[in-house]
Amino acid sequence: MPKQLTWDDAEDIGILLSEVHPELDPLSVRFTDLHKHVIELPDFKDDPKKSTEGKLEAIQMAWHAEVLDRTQG
């Protein structure tokens, strides 16, 4: 059974976003769009209203780190 993701799972969400949206530069994604991308993930089960700027920033940085790992590693 897949893990049910919450806003606290920044690293897992970042990995999934890099797989689902390989064409996007995470650092150019607005937080409103990032929020939409996260809640559209099939395994995301948290309350969409519980996001914060800090949680979105952590997800964005995890996504960016995953992109760097894939492109420079």
N, CA, C and O atoms as CSV, one atom per row, in Angstrom:
chain,resi,resn,atom,element,x,y,z
A,1,MET,N,N,0.844,-1.187,0.000
A,1,MET,CA,C,0.000,0.000,0.000
A,1,MET,C,C,0.884,1.243,0.000
A,1,MET,O,O,1.794,1.338,0.823
A,2,PRO,N,N,0.645,2.196,-0.896
A,2,PRO,CA,C,1.471,3.405,-0.952
A,2,PRO,C,C,1.303,4.251,0.313
A,2,PRO,O,O,0.255,4.245,0.959
A,3,LYS,N,N,2.339,4.956,0.631
A,3,LYS,CA,C,2.302,5.845,1.785
A,3,LYS,C,C,1.346,6.993,1.500
A,3,LYS,O,O,1.328,7.538,0.396
A,4,GLN,N,N,0.557,7.355,2.496
A,4,GLN,CA,C,-0.301,8.520,2.353
A,4,GLN,C,C,0.496,9.744,2.772
A,4,GLN,O,O,0.941,9.840,3.915
A,5,LEU,N,N,0.672,10.665,1.859
A,5,LEU,CA,C,1.529,11.820,2.088
A,5,LEU,C,C,0.794,12.954,2.785
A,5,LEU,O,O,-0.402,13.169,2.589
A,6,THR,N,N,1.555,13.674,3.609
A,6,THR,CA,C,1.043,14.870,4.272
A,6,THR,C,C,2.004,16.021,3.980
A,6,THR,O,O,3.045,15.838,3.350
A,7,TRP,N,N,1.634,17.192,4.444
A,7,TRP,CA,C,2.482,18.370,4.222
A,7,TRP,C,C,3.865,18.206,4.850
A,7,TRP,O,O,4.800,18.909,4.465
A,8,ASP,N,N,4.010,17.304,5.796
A,8,ASP,CA,C,5.298,17.112,6.471
A,8,ASP,C,C,6.246,16.193,5.707
A,8,ASP,O,O,7.391,16.014,6.123
A,9,ASP,N,N,5.798,15.612,4.608
A,9,ASP,CA,C,6.609,14.671,3.827
A,9,ASP,C,C,7.300,15.369,2.655
A,9,ASP,O,O,7.170,14.948,1.506
A,10,ALA,N,N,8.026,16.430,2.956
A,10,ALA,CA,C,8.620,17.273,1.915
A,10,ALA,C,C,9.522,16.478,0.967
A,10,ALA,O,O,9.436,16.653,-0.248
A,11,GLU,N,N,10.368,15.627,1.491
A,11,GLU,CA,C,11.305,14.897,0.631
A,11,GLU,C,C,10.570,13.951,-0.314
A,11,GLU,O,O,10.872,13.901,-1.506
A,12,ASP,N,N,9.612,13.205,0.214
A,12,ASP,CA,C,8.855,12.282,-0.635
A,12,ASP,C,C,8.048,13.032,-1.699
A,12,ASP,O,O,7.961,12.605,-2.850
A,13,ILE,N,N,7.467,14.144,-1.292
A,13,ILE,CA,C,6.688,14.949,-2.246
A,13,ILE,C,C,7.618,15.532,-3.304
A,13,ILE,O,O,7.273,15.562,-4.485
A,14,GLY,N,N,8.791,15.995,-2.890
A,14,GLY,CA,C,9.752,16.546,-3.851
A,14,GLY,C,C,10.160,15.528,-4.897
A,14,GLY,O,O,10.281,15.860,-6.076
A,15,ILE,N,N,10.373,14.287,-4.471
A,15,ILE,CA,C,10.734,13.217,-5.407
A,15,ILE,C,C,9.595,12.982,-6.391
A,15,ILE,O,O,9.817,12.894,-7.599
A,16,LEU,N,N,8.381,12.880,-5.869
A,16,LEU,CA,C,7.227,12.643,-6.750
A,16,LEU,C,C,7.025,13.787,-7.733
A,16,LEU,O,O,6.751,13.552,-8.909
A,17,LEU,N,N,7.159,15.022,-7.260
A,17,LEU,CA,C,6.974,16.165,-8.158
A,17,LEU,C,C,8.022,16.169,-9.269
A,17,LEU,O,O,7.724,16.548,-10.402
A,18,SER,N,N,9.240,15.751,-8.954
A,18,SER,CA,C,10.277,15.711,-9.989
A,18,SER,C,C,9.953,14.655,-11.041
A,18,SER,O,O,10.333,14.796,-12.204
A,19,GLU,N,N,9.250,13.596,-10.631
A,19,GLU,CA,C,8.849,12.549,-11.569
A,19,GLU,C,C,7.631,12.968,-12.390
A,19,GLU,O,O,7.564,12.701,-13.590
A,20,VAL,N,N,6.677,13.618,-11.745
A,20,VAL,CA,C,5.424,13.991,-12.408
A,20,VAL,C,C,5.600,15.224,-13.302
A,20,VAL,O,O,4.951,15.343,-14.341
A,21,HIS,N,N,6.478,16.134,-12.891
A,21,HIS,CA,C,6.679,17.390,-13.633
A,21,HIS,C,C,8.156,17.596,-13.979
A,21,HIS,O,O,8.765,18.565,-13.524
A,22,PRO,N,N,8.740,16.692,-14.783
A,22,PRO,CA,C,10.173,16.820,-15.085
A,22,PRO,C,C,10.506,18.066,-15.909
A,22,PRO,O,O,11.663,18.480,-15.977
A,23,GLU,N,N,9.497,18.653,-16.526
A,23,GLU,CA,C,9.717,19.816,-17.373
A,23,GLU,C,C,9.796,21.126,-16.587
A,23,GLU,O,O,10.189,22.156,-17.134
A,24,LEU,N,N,9.427,21.089,-15.317
A,24,LEU,CA,C,9.374,22.320,-14.528
A,24,LEU,C,C,10.649,22.549,-13.733
A,24,LEU,O,O,11.268,21.610,-13.232
A,25,ASP,N,N,11.031,23.825,-13.628
A,25,ASP,CA,C,12.105,24.243,-12.730
A,25,ASP,C,C,11.441,24.567,-11.391
A,25,ASP,O,O,10.684,25.534,-11.307
A,26,PRO,N,N,11.703,23.789,-10.354
A,26,PRO,CA,C,11.017,24.000,-9.078
A,26,PRO,C,C,11.151,25.419,-8.538
A,26,PRO,O,O,10.238,25.924,-7.885
A,27,LEU,N,N,12.280,26.060,-8.806
A,27,LEU,CA,C,12.491,27.407,-8.267
A,27,LEU,C,C,11.687,28.477,-9.000
A,27,LEU,O,O,11.595,29.612,-8.533
A,28,SER,N,N,11.107,28.120,-10.144
A,28,SER,CA,C,10.289,29.094,-10.879
A,28,SER,C,C,8.791,28.881,-10.649
A,28,SER,O,O,7.968,29.618,-11.190
A,29,VAL,N,N,8.442,27.878,-9.852
A,29,VAL,CA,C,7.036,27.569,-9.594
A,29,VAL,C,C,6.529,28.434,-8.441
A,29,VAL,O,O,7.110,28.443,-7.356
A,30,ARG,N,N,5.441,29.159,-8.688
A,30,ARG,CA,C,4.827,29.977,-7.630
A,30,ARG,C,C,4.215,29.061,-6.582
A,30,ARG,O,O,3.824,27.934,-6.888
A,31,PHE,N,N,4.134,29.536,-5.359
A,31,PHE,CA,C,3.588,28.716,-4.284
A,31,PHE,C,C,2.138,28.313,-4.549
A,31,PHE,O,O,1.723,27.221,-4.163
A,32,THR,N,N,1.364,29.181,-5.203
A,32,THR,CA,C,-0.023,28.808,-5.521
A,32,THR,C,C,-0.051,27.614,-6.462
A,32,THR,O,O,-0.883,26.719,-6.306
A,33,ASP,N,N,0.852,27.594,-7.438
A,33,ASP,CA,C,0.929,26.458,-8.359
A,33,ASP,C,C,1.517,25.227,-7.673
A,33,ASP,O,O,1.078,24.104,-7.919
A,34,LEU,N,N,2.502,25.441,-6.821
A,34,LEU,CA,C,3.095,24.335,-6.078
A,34,LEU,C,C,2.027,23.660,-5.210
A,34,LEU,O,O,1.949,22.433,-5.161
A,35,HIS,N,N,1.224,24.449,-4.542
A,35,HIS,CA,C,0.140,23.920,-3.720
A,35,HIS,C,C,-0.774,23.039,-4.563
A,35,HIS,O,O,-1.143,21.942,-4.145
A,36,LYS,N,N,-1.138,23.518,-5.747
A,36,LYS,CA,C,-2.014,22.764,-6.643
A,36,LYS,C,C,-1.363,21.457,-7.069
A,36,LYS,O,O,-2.014,20.412,-7.071
A,37,HIS,N,N,-0.086,21.503,-7.430
A,37,HIS,CA,C,0.632,20.291,-7.843
A,37,HIS,C,C,0.673,19.260,-6.711
A,37,HIS,O,O,0.521,18.062,-6.952
A,38,VAL,N,N,0.880,19.729,-5.482
A,38,VAL,CA,C,0.964,18.813,-4.349
A,38,VAL,C,C,-0.379,18.137,-4.095
A,38,VAL,O,O,-0.447,16.914,-3.971
A,39,ILE,N,N,-1.438,18.924,-4.017
A,39,ILE,CA,C,-2.726,18.310,-3.672
A,39,ILE,C,C,-3.269,17.435,-4.795
A,39,ILE,O,O,-4.177,16.634,-4.569
A,40,GLU,N,N,-2.724,17.578,-6.008
A,40,GLU,CA,C,-3.131,16.718,-7.124
A,40,GLU,C,C,-2.409,15.369,-7.129
A,40,GLU,O,O,-2.794,14.470,-7.877
A,41,LEU,N,N,-1.373,15.216,-6.310
A,41,LEU,CA,C,-0.669,13.935,-6.245
A,41,LEU,C,C,-1.626,12.870,-5.704
A,41,LEU,O,O,-2.305,13.101,-4.704
A,42,PRO,N,N,-1.683,11.706,-6.356
A,42,PRO,CA,C,-2.635,10.668,-5.937
A,42,PRO,C,C,-2.462,10.202,-4.496
A,42,PRO,O,O,-3.447,9.841,-3.851
A,43,ASP,N,N,-1.244,10.200,-3.977
A,43,ASP,CA,C,-0.996,9.710,-2.621
A,43,ASP,C,C,-1.107,10.795,-1.552
A,43,ASP,O,O,-0.961,10.516,-0.362
A,44,PHE,N,N,-1.367,12.038,-1.978
A,44,PHE,CA,C,-1.469,13.128,-1.001
A,44,PHE,C,C,-2.843,13.093,-0.344
A,44,PHE,O,O,-3.867,13.187,-1.021
A,45,LYS,N,N,-2.858,12.958,0.973
A,45,LYS,CA,C,-4.126,12.783,1.696
A,45,LYS,C,C,-4.362,13.819,2.786
A,45,LYS,O,O,-5.335,13.703,3.531
A,46,ASP,N,N,-3.512,14.819,2.902
A,46,ASP,CA,C,-3.649,15.808,3.974
A,46,ASP,C,C,-4.680,16.878,3.583
A,46,ASP,O,O,-5.094,16.976,2.428
A,47,ASP,N,N,-5.069,17.658,4.561
A,47,ASP,CA,C,-6.008,18.761,4.344
A,47,ASP,C,C,-5.304,19.861,3.545
A,47,ASP,O,O,-4.285,20.388,3.992
A,48,PRO,N,N,-5.832,20.213,2.372
A,48,PRO,CA,C,-5.191,21.262,1.569
A,48,PRO,C,C,-5.035,22.581,2.309
A,48,PRO,O,O,-4.138,23.362,1.993
A,49,LYS,N,N,-5.884,22.839,3.277
A,49,LYS,CA,C,-5.842,24.107,4.012
A,49,LYS,C,C,-4.737,24.153,5.062
A,49,LYS,O,O,-4.472,25.210,5.634
A,50,LYS,N,N,-4.096,23.026,5.319
A,50,LYS,CA,C,-3.055,22.972,6.354
A,50,LYS,C,C,-1.662,23.344,5.837
A,50,LYS,O,O,-0.685,23.274,6.583
A,51,SER,N,N,-1.569,23.733,4.584
A,51,SER,CA,C,-0.247,24.121,4.071
A,51,SER,C,C,0.156,25.466,4.663
A,51,SER,O,O,-0.684,26.295,5.014
A,52,THR,N,N,1.456,25.651,4.762
A,52,THR,CA,C,2.000,26.934,5.206
A,52,THR,C,C,3.111,27.316,4.239
A,52,THR,O,O,3.572,26.491,3.451
A,53,GLU,N,N,3.531,28.556,4.306
A,53,GLU,CA,C,4.628,28.993,3.459
A,53,GLU,C,C,5.886,28.170,3.745
A,53,GLU,O,O,6.620,27.813,2.823
A,54,GLY,N,N,6.132,27.873,5.007
A,54,GLY,CA,C,7.301,27.083,5.384
A,54,GLY,C,C,7.259,25.670,4.828
A,54,GLY,O,O,8.278,25.147,4.375
A,55,LYS,N,N,6.085,25.049,4.861
A,55,LYS,CA,C,5.952,23.690,4.329
A,55,LYS,C,C,6.113,23.686,2.818
A,55,LYS,O,O,6.750,22.792,2.260
A,56,LEU,N,N,5.537,24.687,2.152
A,56,LEU,CA,C,5.686,24.773,0.693
A,56,LEU,C,C,7.137,25.037,0.311
A,56,LEU,O,O,7.632,24.497,-0.678
A,57,GLU,N,N,7.811,25.861,1.089
A,57,GLU,CA,C,9.223,26.130,0.812
A,57,GLU,C,C,10.063,24.865,0.992
A,57,GLU,O,O,10.967,24.604,0.199
A,58,ALA,N,N,9.772,24.087,2.022
A,58,ALA,CA,C,10.506,22.837,2.250
A,58,ALA,C,C,10.279,21.869,1.091
A,58,ALA,O,O,11.214,21.198,0.653
A,59,ILE,N,N,9.060,21.792,0.598
A,59,ILE,CA,C,8.754,20.933,-0.549
A,59,ILE,C,C,9.484,21.430,-1.784
A,59,ILE,O,O,10.056,20.636,-2.532
A,60,GLN,N,N,9.470,22.726,-2.001
A,60,GLN,CA,C,10.144,23.300,-3.170
A,60,GLN,C,C,11.646,23.013,-3.129
A,60,GLN,O,O,12.240,22.683,-4.155
A,61,MET,N,N,12.255,23.133,-1.966
A,61,MET,CA,C,13.692,22.877,-1.839
A,61,MET,C,C,14.005,21.387,-2.023
A,61,MET,O,O,15.023,21.035,-2.619
A,62,ALA,N,N,13.130,20.517,-1.512
A,62,ALA,CA,C,13.327,19.071,-1.709
A,62,ALA,C,C,13.190,18.722,-3.183
A,62,ALA,O,O,13.953,17.905,-3.699
A,63,TRP,N,N,12.245,19.320,-3.851
A,63,TRP,CA,C,12.043,19.104,-5.285
A,63,TRP,C,C,13.276,19.578,-6.044
A,63,TRP,O,O,13.774,18.880,-6.928
A,64,HIS,N,N,13.765,20.760,-5.700
A,64,HIS,CA,C,14.955,21.314,-6.348
A,64,HIS,C,C,16.169,20.406,-6.121
A,64,HIS,O,O,16.937,20.162,-7.051
A,65,ALA,N,N,16.345,19.911,-4.910
A,65,ALA,CA,C,17.466,19.013,-4.614
A,65,ALA,C,C,17.367,17.734,-5.441
A,65,ALA,O,O,18.377,17.220,-5.922
A,66,GLU,N,N,16.156,17.226,-5.605
A,66,GLU,CA,C,15.967,16.004,-6.400
A,66,GLU,C,C,16.315,16.268,-7.868
A,66,GLU,O,O,16.937,15.428,-8.518
A,67,VAL,N,N,15.919,17.421,-8.384
A,67,VAL,CA,C,16.257,17.766,-9.770
A,67,VAL,C,C,17.772,17.868,-9.924
A,67,VAL,O,O,18.331,17.376,-10.904
A,68,LEU,N,N,18.432,18.498,-8.970
A,68,LEU,CA,C,19.892,18.601,-9.042
A,68,LEU,C,C,20.544,17.233,-8.999
A,68,LEU,O,O,21.486,16.969,-9.747
A,69,ASP,N,N,20.053,16.361,-8.134
A,69,ASP,CA,C,20.601,14.992,-8.066
A,69,ASP,C,C,20.456,14.278,-9.402
A,69,ASP,O,O,21.369,13.581,-9.845
A,70,ARG,N,N,19.322,14.453,-10.031
A,70,ARG,CA,C,19.068,13.753,-11.298
A,70,ARG,C,C,19.858,14.343,-12.469
A,70,ARG,O,O,20.260,13.616,-13.378
A,71,THR,N,N,20.076,15.643,-12.447
A,71,THR,CA,C,20.734,16.271,-13.598
A,71,THR,C,C,22.243,16.391,-13.418
A,71,THR,O,O,22.971,16.483,-14.406
A,72,GLN,N,N,22.726,16.392,-12.180
A,72,GLN,CA,C,24.168,16.557,-11.958
A,72,GLN,C,C,24.809,15.316,-11.345
A,72,GLN,O,O,26.028,15.259,-11.180
A,73,GLY,N,N,24.002,14.338,-11.013
A,73,GLY,CA,C,24.538,13.164,-10.350
A,73,GLY,C,C,24.732,12.067,-11.269
A,73,GLY,O,O,25.181,10.995,-10.865
